[in-house]
Amino acid sequence: METLYKLISSETECDGEIKTFYGIELRGENSYRVESLSTSKQLVNDLVSICNKLKLSQIHIYDVCEDFLVKNY
């Protein structure tokens, strides 16, 4: 089964205001969601595009998300 990464979003109250957070969803042999990676849709969408382009194996999703956070925050 081919692995597909997808941009997801959720709204959360933060400091008295509603903010949209973006994350990544993986569908393959198993499904995973890593929510609230960033409030930047573009940054997370770029990550999704890279994962799909490289056909990233699902076993690496958490390491890739951790690296994304270290690099961007």
C-alpha positions, 0 to 999 in steps of 0.5 A: 500500500502506498503511503500518503501524507496530508495536511490537517488543521485544528482550531484551539483556544490559546491566550483567549483567542482561537488559533488554527494549528496545522499538522500531518496525517499519514495514511498507509499500512497504518494511519498516524496523525501528528497534530499542532506542529505549527500555526504556519500552514505553508511550513507544514504544507511544505513538509507534507510535500517533501514527505510525499515527494520522497515517499517517506516510509511511515516508520520515520514520521515521528523523527521527521516531525521532531526534526521539523520542530527543532529546525523551525522553533 
